[in-house]
Amino acid sequence: MAHFLTQCLFCFFAEDVGLLPGRMFERLVAHKQITPERLTQGLTQLFTTMQTGGLYGVDDIPWFNGGLFQAIAVPALSAPDLHELRRAADLDWSAIDVSISAPCSSAGSTPPSAASLAPTTPTRPPSSA
């Protein structure tokens, strides 16, 4: 669960500083008719796209280097989870310092610090020209 939350928090940051296009993460979680099951599917698809870069719907998503999206395991979400993700999406995450990275405990026993929530920086994969 900690890894999934770190991925979500990075997405909040990335859209607030313009690394993800058009408030797409916020639009995904805030969609009025989305169910927890559909959100689980949408997040899995988005995180998968962020592994290598490419199209997510009509949006061009960059490749995010650093391994945060190497493993994708979106848990089954509930209605309260959806509510909390919507609340978090309303916040301004742009002040997170991405130059500091500290991995979260895989067991989730220690909450991550705000500075450790965005351990990757966006770049394009090297071209094989």
C-alpha positions as CSV (number, residue, x, y, z in Angstrom):
1,M,0.0,0.0,0.0
2,A,2.9,2.4,0.8
3,H,4.3,2.1,-2.7
4,F,0.9,2.8,-4.3
5,L,0.4,5.9,-2.1
6,T,3.9,7.1,-3.1
7,Q,2.9,6.7,-6.8
8,C,-0.3,8.7,-6.2
9,L,1.6,11.4,-4.3
10,F,4.1,11.7,-7.1
11,C,1.2,12.1,-9.6
12,F,-0.3,14.9,-7.4
13,F,3.1,16.6,-7.5
14,A,3.7,16.0,-11.2
15,E,0.5,17.5,-12.3
16,D,0.8,20.5,-9.9
17,V,4.2,21.4,-11.5
18,G,3.1,20.6,-15.1
19,L,4.8,17.3,-15.6
20,L,1.5,15.5,-16.2
21,P,-0.8,17.2,-18.7
22,G,-4.1,19.1,-18.0
23,R,-4.7,18.1,-14.4
24,M,-5.3,14.6,-15.7
25,F,-4.7,12.8,-12.4
26,E,-7.1,15.1,-10.6
27,R,-9.7,14.7,-13.4
28,L,-9.4,10.9,-13.1
29,V,-10.0,10.7,-9.4
30,A,-12.6,13.5,-9.3
31,H,-14.7,12.1,-12.2
32,K,-18.2,12.1,-10.7
33,Q,-19.3,8.8,-12.1
34,I,-16.2,6.8,-11.6
35,T,-16.5,3.7,-9.4
36,P,-13.6,2.4,-7.2
37,E,-13.3,-0.5,-9.5
38,R,-12.9,1.7,-12.6
39,L,-10.5,4.0,-10.8
40,T,-8.3,0.9,-9.9
41,Q,-8.3,0.1,-13.6
42,G,-7.5,3.7,-14.7
43,L,-4.7,4.1,-12.2
44,T,-3.2,0.8,-13.3
45,Q,-3.3,1.9,-16.9
46,L,-1.8,5.3,-16.1
47,F,1.0,3.9,-14.0
48,T,1.8,1.4,-16.7
49,T,2.0,4.2,-19.2
50,M,4.3,6.1,-16.9
51,Q,6.7,3.1,-16.9
52,T,7.7,3.8,-20.5
53,G,5.9,6.9,-21.6
54,G,3.3,7.0,-24.3
55,L,-0.4,7.8,-24.8
56,Y,-2.9,7.6,-22.0
57,G,-6.2,8.4,-23.7
58,V,-5.3,11.6,-25.7
59,D,-2.6,12.7,-23.3
60,D,1.1,12.2,-24.0
61,I,2.7,11.0,-20.8
62,P,6.4,11.2,-20.4
63,W,8.6,8.4,-19.2
64,F,9.5,8.8,-15.5
65,N,13.0,7.6,-14.7
66,G,13.9,6.3,-11.2
67,G,11.9,3.1,-10.8
68,L,8.9,4.4,-9.0
69,F,6.6,2.9,-11.6
70,Q,8.7,-0.2,-12.2
71,A,6.3,-2.2,-9.9
72,I,2.6,-1.6,-10.2
73,A,0.1,-3.1,-7.8
74,V,-2.9,-0.8,-7.4
75,P,-5.0,-2.3,-4.6
76,A,-8.7,-2.8,-4.8
77,L,-10.1,0.6,-3.8
78,S,-13.2,1.4,-1.8
79,A,-15.5,4.3,-1.7
80,P,-13.7,5.9,1.3
81,D,-10.4,5.5,-0.6
82,L,-11.9,7.3,-3.6
83,H,-13.1,10.1,-1.3
84,E,-9.6,10.5,0.3
85,L,-7.9,10.5,-3.1
86,R,-10.3,13.3,-4.2
87,R,-9.5,15.3,-1.2
88,A,-5.8,14.9,-1.7
89,A,-6.1,15.9,-5.4
90,D,-7.5,19.3,-4.3
91,L,-4.3,20.2,-2.4
92,D,-1.2,21.9,-3.9
93,W,1.6,19.4,-4.0
94,S,4.0,21.6,-5.9
95,A,6.2,22.4,-2.9
96,I,7.6,18.8,-2.6
97,D,11.3,18.8,-3.0
98,V,12.1,16.1,-5.6
99,S,15.8,16.3,-5.1
100,I,15.5,14.4,-1.9
101,S,14.6,10.8,-2.2
102,A,14.1,8.2,0.5
103,P,12.4,4.9,-0.2
104,C,9.3,4.1,1.8
105,S,9.1,1.0,3.9
106,S,7.4,-1.8,1.8
107,A,5.5,-2.7,4.9
108,G,4.2,0.8,5.3
109,S,5.2,0.9,9.0
110,T,6.8,4.3,8.7
111,P,4.9,7.1,7.0
112,P,7.0,8.9,4.3
113,S,8.2,12.4,4.8
114,A,6.9,15.0,2.3
115,A,10.3,15.3,0.8
116,S,10.5,11.6,0.0
117,L,7.2,11.4,-1.9
118,A,8.6,12.2,-5.3
119,P,11.8,10.1,-5.8
120,T,11.9,10.3,-9.6
121,T,12.5,12.9,-12.2
122,P,10.9,12.9,-15.6
123,T,13.0,12.3,-18.6
124,R,12.6,10.5,-21.9
125,P,14.1,7.0,-22.3
126,P,17.3,7.1,-24.3
127,S,16.6,6.7,-28.1
128,S,18.1,3.7,-29.8
129,A,19.2,5.6,-32.9
